[in-house]
Amino acid sequence: MGSWKPSLKSNDKTGMLMAYTDEWKEIEAVYQVVLEMTMAPSGRKGIVRLAVTSYKADEGHTGIPQAHYSCEFPSAAVESFEACLYRCLIKIERIIRDKRAYPNGKG
């Protein structure tokens, strides 16, 4: 998961979308979660807020969120929208992995 392919460039829109969908399926399968992604205006003109949340698979979208990550697009990071989507999944996977490795927090 989250393995960046050396030939994949942020301006490769089709490749980024394929990586995004593959990563989504892999995260749900490996961690037994259901992911939900939302997009809404950020309150600043021309900026959208993307948020991805994970829930336990057996509880679905009605359960308590297990992990959450949000970002804005466009941002100072030079990337395409598709790359931003993929980055959101890389970040949520790291959060889920760390929460499982350190259930009481890093100490």
C-alpha positions in Angstrom: 0.0 0.0 0.0 1.1 3.5 -0.6 3.9 2.2 -2.8 4.6 5.1 -5.1 5.3 3.8 -8.6 8.5 5.4 -10.0 7.0 5.8 -13.5 3.9 7.5 -12.1 4.0 11.3 -12.4 1.6 13.8 -10.8 0.5 15.0 -14.2 -0.4 11.4 -15.3 -4.2 11.9 -14.6 -5.3 8.4 -15.7 -2.4 6.7 -13.8 -3.2 8.7 -10.7 -6.9 7.8 -10.8 -6.0 4.1 -11.3 -3.6 4.3 -8.3 -6.3 6.1 -6.3 -9.0 3.4 -6.9 -6.5 0.6 -6.4 -5.3 2.1 -3.1 -8.9 2.6 -1.9 -9.7 -1.1 -2.5 -6.5 -2.2 -0.9 -7.0 -0.1 2.3 -10.5 -1.4 2.7 -9.4 -5.0 2.3 -6.3 -4.9 4.4 -7.6 -2.9 7.3 -11.3 -4.1 7.1 -12.6 -0.6 7.0 -15.1 1.4 4.9 -13.8 4.7 3.5 -15.8 7.8 2.8 -14.5 10.8 0.9 -16.3 14.2 0.8 -15.6 17.4 -1.0 -17.0 20.8 -0.1 -16.1 24.5 -0.5 -13.4 25.5 2.0 -14.8 29.0 2.5 -12.0 30.5 0.5 -12.7 31.4 -3.1 -11.6 28.6 -5.5 -10.5 26.2 -2.8 -12.2 22.9 -2.0 -11.7 20.8 1.1 -11.3 17.1 0.6 -11.9 14.8 3.6 -11.5 11.0 3.9 -12.8 9.1 6.9 -12.5 5.4 7.8 -15.1 3.4 9.7 -15.0 -0.2 10.9 -16.3 -2.4 8.0 -19.0 -4.1 10.2 -20.4 -0.7 11.3 -20.3 1.0 7.9 -20.9 4.7 7.6 -23.1 4.8 10.7 -20.4 3.8 13.1 -17.8 5.9 14.9 -15.1 7.3 12.6 -11.8 5.4 13.2 -9.5 7.8 11.3 -9.9 11.1 9.5 -7.7 13.2 7.1 -8.5 16.4 5.3 -6.7 18.7 2.9 -7.4 21.6 0.5 -7.0 21.8 -3.2 -5.3 23.7 -4.8 -2.6 24.2 -2.3 1.1 25.1 -2.2 1.9 21.5 -3.2 2.3 21.5 -6.9 0.1 18.6 -8.0 -2.9 17.7 -10.0 -6.3 17.1 -8.5 -5.9 13.4 -9.2 -2.6 13.4 -7.3 -4.3 15.2 -4.4 -6.9 12.5 -4.3 -4.2 9.8 -4.2 -2.3 11.7 -1.6 -5.3 11.7 0.7 -5.5 8.0 0.6 -1.7 7.6 1.3 -2.2 9.9 4.4 -5.3 8.1 5.7 -3.5 4.7 5.3 -0.6 6.0 7.4 -3.0 7.3 10.1 -4.9 3.9 10.2 -1.7 2.0 10.3 -0.2 4.1 13.1 -3.5 4.0 15.2 -3.3 0.2 15.0 0.4 0.0 15.8 0.1 2.4 18.7 -3.5 2.1 20.1 -2.6 4.2 23.2 -0.6 6.8 21.2 3.1 7.1 20.7 4.8 7.3 23.9 
